[in-house]
Every structure is written in structure tokens, then in C-alpha cells.
Amino acid sequence: MAPHESFPGDNPPDDLNAYQGMEQQQAERRARDRGWTTVRSLPPDAVVTMEYVVGRLNFTVADGRVQRCWMG
């Protein structure tokens, strides 16, 4: 199974811990290369809706680096 393939109802296989500390642009590029259909970068303490969206990867970014990463 190639990481760039899209599977309805599934998230791409990925190590979310690997994103922590990456520069924002590098993390966004890596996420898209690995098959995430939506990549959302947010500032710390951003108010966001919490609905779960398959294929979406969320980042909290501070000072240009990923602080936190989660699916949905």
C-alpha cells in the first residue's frame, strides 16, 4: 500500500509524532505527500470545530514549527 494512495473512510498510515518540531512548510508538504487530503495549520489556542474529518491532519504551529499534530 503506497502512502500517497487515497482510501475512502481511512486515514493514510503515518507517524504523527514525526511532525512535532518540523518547520510548518516541511510538515505540510510531508503530510500531503503521505496522502492527507486536508492539512490544517492553526495557531496555539485557536478556536476550531471539533468534527472528525477523515483525511484531515491538524497542526498547532508556533514560531513556524509544529507543536502538536492530530487527525480529524
N, C-alpha and C positions, 0 to 999 in steps of 0.2 A: 504494500500500500504506500504510494508516494505521498509525501506530506502536502503537496500542492493540490491534490485532488479534493473535490468537494463531495461530501456525503450528506444527503438530506437527513436532518434530525440528529446529526452528530457534530461535535466539535472536532477540529483537527487534533491529532495527537501532538502534544507539545509539552515541554518542561517550563511551566510558568515561573518557577523560581529563577530560571536563567535570565529573565528580563530585568530583575532587580539590579539597579546600578548602571544599566545601559543608558547611553545618550538617547533622548527621545526619538530622533530620526532613525537611528540604528534599530531601536526596538520596534518601531512602526514598520520599517522595511522587513525586518525578520518575521514579524507576525504575518504580514501579507504573503511573504514567500512561503510560509508554512501552511497557508490555506485559510487564515482567518478572513472572513468576508467583510467584517466591520471592525475597525480599530478606533477606539475612543480614548483620547488623552485628556485628562482632567487635572485641574489644579487641586492641591490639598483642600479638604473640607468643601469641595464642590457639592452642590445640591443636585442630585440626579434621580431619575426614576429608577426603581429597582426591579422592573420587569426583566425576566430572564429571556435573552435573545440568543438562540443557537447561532454559533458562528461569530459572536462578538467577543472581542477581547478589550478589556478596560485597563488603562494605566492611570495611576496617580503620578503626576510629574511635578517635581520641584527642582529649581535651579538647573533645568534642562536634562534631568536624569529621572529614570523610573524609580519611584519609591515603593510602589505596590502594583500588583497585577492580579486580575481575576477575570473569570469567564462570565459571559452573560451580559 
